[in-house]
Amino acid sequence: MAHQERIGRRRLVVGAHYGTRDFIVQRATAVIMAVYTLALVLYAVFVPSLDFESWRAFFSFTVGALPLGQLLATVAFLSLAWHAWVGVRDIWMDYARNDGLRLFLQVLTIMWLVAAVVFFAQILWSL
């Protein structure tokens, strides 16, 4: 195997394991979203009337003093945001060749995702 040397203080960006964390995050967040979606579908199938109060009960049920419905919904939405960030960031890295444009698109994506999370939290935690 050829020996690769370091140039200055910069590390070489070739080798294994640079995308492992993103791969694991994509799979873990997908599992969380799939389980939560299954819970939503089962709730929609087995609850006789899907009105505002029944949905409110789904999202605000508690176990003891723990607001479990809100916590699970928050975990699912944060998983959705993280999953979206990894996917969209990879799209920008692959197809936006200009560094300035790529940075602009990534910042815009972060701002949109943060705004979505804040809006979600504001609605869910006001129940």
Contacts in CASP RR format, 6 or more apart in sequence:
PFRMAT RR
TARGET T0000
AUTHOR 0000-0000-0000
METHOD contacts of the structure
MODEL  1
MAHQERIGRRRLVVGAHYGTRDFIVQRATAVIMAVYTLALVLYAVFVPSL
DFESWRAFFSFTVGALPLGQLLATVAFLSLAWHAWVGVRDIWMDYARNDG
LRLFLQVLTIMWLVAAVVFFAQILWSL
4 12 0 8 1.000
4 14 0 8 1.000
6 12 0 8 1.000
22 86 0 8 1.000
22 90 0 8 1.000
25 82 0 8 1.000
25 83 0 8 1.000
25 86 0 8 1.000
26 83 0 8 1.000
26 86 0 8 1.000
26 87 0 8 1.000
28 79 0 8 1.000
29 79 0 8 1.000
29 80 0 8 1.000
29 82 0 8 1.000
29 83 0 8 1.000
29 86 0 8 1.000
30 83 0 8 1.000
32 75 0 8 1.000
32 76 0 8 1.000
32 79 0 8 1.000
33 76 0 8 1.000
33 79 0 8 1.000
33 80 0 8 1.000
33 83 0 8 1.000
36 72 0 8 1.000
36 73 0 8 1.000
36 75 0 8 1.000
36 76 0 8 1.000
36 79 0 8 1.000
39 72 0 8 1.000
43 58 0 8 1.000
44 50 0 8 1.000
47 54 0 8 1.000
47 58 0 8 1.000
56 127 0 8 1.000
58 69 0 8 1.000
59 69 0 8 1.000
59 70 0 8 1.000
59 73 0 8 1.000
59 124 0 8 1.000
59 127 0 8 1.000
60 67 0 8 1.000
60 69 0 8 1.000
60 70 0 8 1.000
60 127 0 8 1.000
61 68 0 8 1.000
61 69 0 8 1.000
62 68 0 8 1.000
62 69 0 8 1.000
70 124 0 8 1.000
70 125 0 8 1.000
70 127 0 8 1.000
73 124 0 8 1.000
74 120 0 8 1.000
74 121 0 8 1.000
74 124 0 8 1.000
77 117 0 8 1.000
77 120 0 8 1.000
77 124 0 8 1.000
78 117 0 8 1.000
81 113 0 8 1.000
81 116 0 8 1.000
81 117 0 8 1.000
84 113 0 8 1.000
85 109 0 8 1.000
85 110 0 8 1.000
85 113 0 8 1.000
88 109 0 8 1.000
89 106 0 8 1.000
89 109 0 8 1.000
92 102 0 8 1.000
92 105 0 8 1.000
92 106 0 8 1.000
92 109 0 8 1.000
93 102 0 8 1.000
96 102 0 8 1.000
96 105 0 8 1.000
END
